[in-house]
Amino acid sequence: MLVLLFFVVLIQFFAYWVFEPLASFLEYFLEIRLLPIITLISLVFLFSAKNIEQN
């Protein structure tokens, strides 16, 4: 049981060590630089959708 717990903690540590810098970078990049672009694209897509009932 302790060996299994050790392996789980080891896997979690390595996953944090590998993915934390990537997640931190993406959070910073998307939050500051791409938020206006993503918002503009989503608003244009939302309000330019054609009515499905029209043929």
N, C-alpha and C positions, 0 to 999 in steps of 0.2 A: 504493500500500500504506500509506503514511504517512497519507494522507487518510482511508482506511478506519479505521485505528487511532485517529486523532483523533476521528472520529465515534463510535466505540465508547466511548472514554473520556468523551466529552461526554455521551452517553446515560446511561452509568453514573453520572456525577456528578449529573445532573439527577434520575435515579431515586432516588439516595440522598438528595438534597436534599428531594425531595417526600415520600418514604415513610418516612424515618427518624424524624421526629417522631411520625407516626401509629403506627408500630410501637412506638416507645418508650412512648407513652401507653397503647396497648393492653396491652403487656407489664406495665406498672405496675398498670393497672386490674384486669386479670384475675388477676394474681399475688396481690395483697393483698386486694382486696375481694370478688371473686366466687369464689375458690377453695372456701370452705366450701359455698356454694350449689350450685356445679357438682358438687362431690363428693357432696353429699346427694341431688341429683336423679339423678345417675348410679347411686348405690347403691339408691335406691328403684326406679328403672327396672330395674336388674339383678335385684333380688330379688323384684319383683312380677310378673315375666313369667309368664303362664299357660302351662301345658304344652300343646304343640301337639297331642299325641295325644288329649287329652280333648276330647270333642265335647259 
